Every structure is written in structure tokens, then in C-alpha cells.
Amino acid sequence: MRPSLGAAFAAAGCVLVPAALFMVFVYVPTEASQGIVQRIFYFHVPCAWVAFLGFGLSAVAGAFYLFFAQQVWDDIGYAAAEVGMLFCTLVLITGSLWAKPIWGTWWTWDSRLTTTFILWLLYAGYLLLRAMGEENEQVARLAAVVAIVAVLDIPLIVISVRLWRTIHPAVLVTRSGEHGLEDPRMLQTLAVSMLAISALSAWLFWLRLKTLRAKSRLFELRRMLATAQAIGDGAP
Amino acid sequence: MLTGFCALLHKDLTLERRGGRVVIELCVLSLLVLVVLVVAYGPETGGRPESAAGALWVALILSGLPGASLAVAAEHENDCLTGLRLSPLEPATIYAAKVAAVALSMAVSQAATLLLLVLFFNLQFDLNLLRLIPILLLGTLGLCALSTLLGTITSRLRAGEMLLALLTAPLYVPELIAGVKASAAVLSGASLAAVVLPLKILAACDLLFVVCGYLLFEYLAG
């Protein structure tokens, strides 16, 4: 069988995910002030990174679809938005799990939490549009526009901890501009987790893209068949 | 471009003057939303600027979305949008004219909503209310720019109005937060300084939505 990019992503995920789990639960030292709960940070941050990457890719693919009107860009945008949505949901869940013992509440209307939740709502709307709208070019064009407009929320999320008074920690780059991970093992663990979640998401994206490409091809074949039948019916 | 814009705006306003379909629907919807909110809040809400500001903006969104949808849907009857696209007008000009027409209809209904708000929430009917006008105008422009852009396609779909609300409401949240803050500050008689930042956010969001609509409308209306 010919090796594919998807198989490479799957293999990387199979190696990196157990490695990341080992490093998060065994290798990395427990953070002094927050205790064991802080370890969720090594899943939370990579999930956020992958979600932003997915939504960013969806917007770029949307722009290419509007300009070039090629179905492949629409499929890439859709698949990327789905993967982004999955990991954005995980960001909100892991954030809530961390917030309960640290802040004493599952949720608070903090600026970063609110802007992230708005992003989630925007892409929930995007996916509903895809699910409820008909399979046609107009819906694909509208979805591309929504993806482009929605992605403007991401810079707002990134700078929200510096723009407004917020209780969300700024760990990677603190408000004073330094990086907040004192122990080098913390940085190593975060790097491996980032790679693991990235490989996993790339594999999921690849699988979904293949399904969507097959679906698009099927629609194209059906359309061609209908055209051929119409021509055949019209022939004397 | 300006001639085409004025001609399209004139066409929409003439239709509205003859039928008054959008304005009447918006006014009735605003009235209903305010009544529902007053009943839900209870009688102790009288005179509270925070509740009144919240109610004003809920009425703006809940009446504005179907209003914009209605105005855009009118262009799909007899495929008028295709006719407009075949004219020498730039798609951006068509978009600008539609936004202006919907915004004017909404501004009329907003004036009626403001009067009802004073009545239902037992507010002071004084010159202070005039300070709400720029806030409401900016909020209305943002909502119209966004809902006209997205409504161009959703109005052609099954469950289009629901999809329009699902897509527009999250994008409108920054304007909603700024608008409610600014309106509450004005209604509680706060100084101008308290309104400056929310006004800047409203203006920035408006600019963003209008520019996005102006650039992207041609891909949706095609």
C-alpha cells in the first residue's frame, strides 16, 4: 500500500501522544502554587494553538475559495473549521476544569474567556450553516465569508489579557514580557504536548478532508450523470 | 457611483413609504420585546438605567434581525438581485444602498422604541435622552452592515432567519457589550468620559463590518 501523509500524521500521533502523556504525568515537576491541577495547562495550551490554527486555515481556505472558486478550498475550509471547533470545545472544557479549583468557579465572564466563547459561538454558527444549509455554492460562499469575519476574533483573544483587566493567567509570555515557565522541563513538556496535539489534529483534519473530497467527487459524478441522462432523454 | 446609490436608496425608501412593511414590523416587534422584558423583570425595574439599557439593546437586536432579513428578502422576489447585478452598478454600491435603507428603517423604529422605553421603564423624559442617539445610530449601522451581508444568502435558505440570527448575534456581541455600557452610562447621567471608550469600540466594529461587507458582498450576491 502506498504510504500517505495521513499515515505519517497517524504514526507521529501514535508516538508523540504517549510521550506527551508520560511527560505530563511523570516527568514534569508539579507547579508550586497551583499543585497538580496545573498539569492540565499542557493540554489546554496546545488545544488552543490547534483551534486557532484550524480556524486560521479555515479563513485562508475561505478567501482562496472566494477568489478561485475551486471546491478543494471549500473542503479544506470545512475540515479545518471542524477540527478547530473540536479543539476549541476542549479548550473551554479544560479551562473550566482548571478554573473550578483555582478560581472557585467553572466559568466567569472574563475578557479572554468571553472572547474565546464568542469564537466558539461563531464557528458553531458556521457548522450549523453547513449542516442546515443546502449543499450548494451559495452556502459555501457564505460559509467562507463567515470564516473570514470570525477569524478576526483570534487576535482579540490573544491580546485580550494585555488590553483589559483580566484574571486569566498569561503564562507563556507574562504581562511584563517574560516567559512564565521557570523549570526547563515544563517548557520541554509543553513542546512535546504541542507536537502531539498538532500531529493528532493534522491526522483528524486529513481524515475529514479525505471524506469531504470523496463526497464532493460523488456530487460531481451525480451531477455529470444527471446531465448525461438529460442529454440522452432529449436525443431523438 | 453616488447616483446609483441614491437611485437604489430612493427605490427602497419609496417601497417602504408605500407599504411601510419593515418599519411597522420593527416597531411591533420592539413593542413586544419591551413588554416581555418588563413583565419578566417585574415591577421593581422602574427607573433602573441598567435594565432599561439592556432592554433597549435586546429590542434592537431582536427586531433588527428579522427587519434586515425582510428587507433583503424583498430583493429575491422575482429575482430582483440578479437584475441589480446585471445593471452597471458596482456590487459594493448595491450593498451600501441596502445597508442605508435598512438602517434608516431601523432608525425610525428605534425612535419609537426609545419613547416606549421611557414609558415602560419610568425614565426621565429630558434632553439627556438625546445623548443616546449617536450610540443607537452606531449600533444600528453595525447591525445593518452585518445582517445585510449575511442575510443576502440566508434569506434564500430554508430556516434562513434562524441561521441569520445564529451567525449575526455572536459577531455582534462586542457592539452589544459596548452599546449597553454606553446606554446605561447615559441613562444614569454619567459624564461624557464614561461613554468615550464604548463609542470608540462601536465605531471600530462598525468600520470593520462595513469594510468587510463592502469587500465581500460581490461574492455573496453573485
Interface residues (C-beta under 8 A of the other chain):
Chain A: L66 T114 I118 L121 L122 A124 G125 Y126 L128 L129 M132 G133 E134 Q138 V139 R141 L142 A144 V145 V146 I148 V149 A150 L152 L156
Chain B: L149 L150 T152 I153 T154 R156 L157 R158 A159 M162 L163 L166 L167 A169 P170 L171 V173 P174 L208 C212 L216 Y219 L220 G222
